[in-house]
Amino acid sequence: MKMKKWWLAAVVAMIAVGGCAKEEEETEQKQSLQGANLLRTQTSGTAKHAELNQGPAERAASYLRGRDDVRDVVAVNSVDRLLIAYQIPHMKRWSRKQIEKDIDQKLRDLFPGYDVVSSSDLKIFWKTKELKANMDNRRWDERKVNREIKRIEKLSKEQT
């Protein structure tokens, strides 16, 4: 019985010493600069991640919200592209083509310097809303926003 207690005490002591020795080694390495990547630098990113002015998108959205044949609007713009997605109320769907044509023409007249893409498709609405949320949460640069707008534009031109 005495021998079992002795072995048990020795095993517990070895585990405790082994565990503490490993912890000391890790903290020692953290305190020194060994293994650190000293070439890693961080910049403020002010030039690359400058916020895009969403003024034209907001103006387009406020114009469409004022119409009685549009229920909900999401708009995003880059330097030369304006993406607008909207929903038409259920009872106005009978004249959907005429509403889309009227909105598209009016937006092209209001924003002549932009390549305007407008759609009443629900999938495009969701994707545009997701893009707007991503732009709000992350600071995206112009190139990435343009790439996403082009991808959504390609989706809007697909026939389902």
Buried (B, 14 or more C-beta within 10 A) or exposed (E): EEEEEEEEEEEEEEEEEEEEEEEEEEEEEEEEEEEEEEEEEEEEEEEEBEEBEBEBBEBBBEBBEEBEBBBBBBBBBBEEBBBBBBBBEEEBEEEEEEBBEEBBEBBBEBBEEBBBBBBBBEBBBEBBBEBBEBBEEEEBBBEBBBEBBBEBBEBBEEEE
